[in-house]
Amino acid sequence: MPKTRTCTKCKRTKPISRFIRRKNPWKTKTKYFHDWCLNCHAESAVAWRKANPERFKAYQNEYHRKKYHEDIEASRAKGRAKYWKNPEKYRAKQRQRRARKKLAAAAT
C-alpha cells in the first residue's frame, strides 16, 4: 500500500494519513481512501455550510432529533451504562467543570 497520495483537488502529494479512509473499503478493490485530502474536505464543507445555511440547519435538526429524541429512554439508558462503566472518569470531569466555573466566577 502506498505511503503517499496526491490530492485531486489541490494537486499536492501528502502522506496517506492526511486522507479520509472510506467507510466501506470492500465496495471497491483498489481505492480505500477519498481522493481529496483532509484540508480540502474541510474547506469544501465550510464553503457548503456558508452557501446553504438553511439546509445545514435542517440537517442538524434532523440528526439531533433522530439521535436523541426518537427513543429518549434508549438514549438515557445508553448514557447511564456509559457512566457506570467508568464512573470515576465522569466524576473527575464534573470536578474539573466545577473548578473552572469557580475560577470564572472569581475572575468576574
C-alpha positions as CSV (number, residue, x, y, z in Angstrom):
1,M,0.0,0.0,0.0
2,P,1.5,3.4,-0.9
3,K,2.6,5.7,1.9
4,T,1.7,8.9,0.0
5,R,-1.2,10.0,-2.2
6,T,-1.9,13.0,-4.4
7,C,-5.0,15.1,-3.7
8,T,-7.1,15.6,-6.8
9,K,-8.3,19.0,-5.7
10,C,-5.1,20.8,-4.5
11,K,-2.7,18.5,-6.5
12,R,-0.3,18.1,-3.6
13,T,1.3,14.9,-2.6
14,K,0.6,14.1,1.1
15,P,1.0,11.2,3.5
16,I,-1.8,8.7,3.4
17,S,-2.7,9.7,6.9
18,R,-3.9,13.1,5.6
19,F,-6.7,11.4,3.6
20,I,-10.1,10.2,4.9
21,R,-10.5,6.4,4.9
22,R,-13.6,5.2,3.2
23,K,-16.3,3.7,5.4
24,N,-16.7,0.5,3.5
25,P,-13.5,-0.4,1.6
26,W,-14.9,-3.7,0.5
27,K,-17.1,-2.0,-2.1
28,T,-14.0,-1.4,-4.3
29,K,-10.8,-3.4,-4.5
30,T,-8.3,-0.7,-5.3
31,K,-9.3,2.6,-3.5
32,Y,-9.6,2.7,0.2
33,F,-9.2,6.5,0.7
34,H,-11.0,9.5,-0.6
35,D,-9.4,11.5,-3.4
36,W,-9.4,14.8,-1.5
37,C,-7.1,15.4,1.5
38,L,-8.5,16.3,4.9
39,N,-7.8,20.1,4.3
40,C,-9.7,20.1,1.0
41,H,-12.6,18.2,2.5
42,A,-12.7,20.7,5.4
43,E,-12.6,23.7,3.1
44,S,-15.3,22.3,0.9
45,A,-17.6,21.5,3.9
46,V,-17.2,25.1,5.3
47,A,-17.9,26.6,1.9
48,W,-21.0,24.4,1.6
49,R,-22.3,25.3,5.0
50,K,-21.9,29.0,4.3
51,A,-23.6,28.7,0.9
52,N,-26.5,26.6,2.3
53,P,-27.3,27.7,5.9
54,E,-30.9,26.6,5.8
55,R,-30.2,23.1,4.5
56,F,-27.3,22.7,7.0
57,K,-29.6,23.8,9.9
58,A,-32.3,21.4,8.8
59,Y,-29.8,18.6,8.6
60,Q,-28.5,19.4,12.1
61,N,-32.1,19.5,13.5
62,E,-32.9,16.1,11.8
63,Y,-29.7,14.5,13.0
64,H,-30.3,15.7,16.6
65,R,-33.9,14.6,16.6
66,K,-33.0,11.1,15.3
67,K,-30.1,10.7,17.7
68,Y,-31.6,12.0,20.9
69,H,-35.3,12.4,20.7
70,E,-36.8,9.4,18.8
71,D,-36.1,7.0,21.6
72,I,-35.3,9.1,24.6
73,E,-35.3,6.2,27.0
74,A,-32.8,4.3,25.0
75,S,-30.6,7.3,24.8
76,R,-30.7,7.8,28.5
77,A,-30.1,4.1,29.2
78,K,-27.0,4.3,26.9
79,G,-25.7,7.3,28.8
80,R,-26.3,5.6,32.2
81,A,-24.5,2.4,31.0
82,K,-21.6,4.5,29.8
83,Y,-21.4,6.3,33.1
84,W,-21.4,3.1,35.2
85,K,-18.8,1.6,33.0
86,N,-16.3,4.1,34.4
87,P,-17.9,6.4,37.0
88,E,-14.6,7.9,38.3
89,K,-13.8,9.3,34.8
90,Y,-17.1,11.2,34.8
91,R,-16.7,12.4,38.4
92,A,-13.3,13.8,37.6
93,K,-14.8,15.7,34.6
94,Q,-17.5,17.1,36.9
95,R,-14.8,18.2,39.4
96,Q,-12.9,19.9,36.6
97,R,-16.1,21.7,35.4
98,R,-16.9,22.9,38.9
99,A,-13.3,24.2,39.4
100,R,-13.5,26.0,36.0
101,K,-16.8,27.6,37.0
102,K,-15.4,28.8,40.3
103,L,-12.4,30.3,38.6
104,A,-14.6,32.1,36.1
105,A,-16.9,33.4,38.8
106,A,-13.9,34.6,40.9
107,A,-12.4,36.4,37.8
108,T,-15.6,38.4,37.3
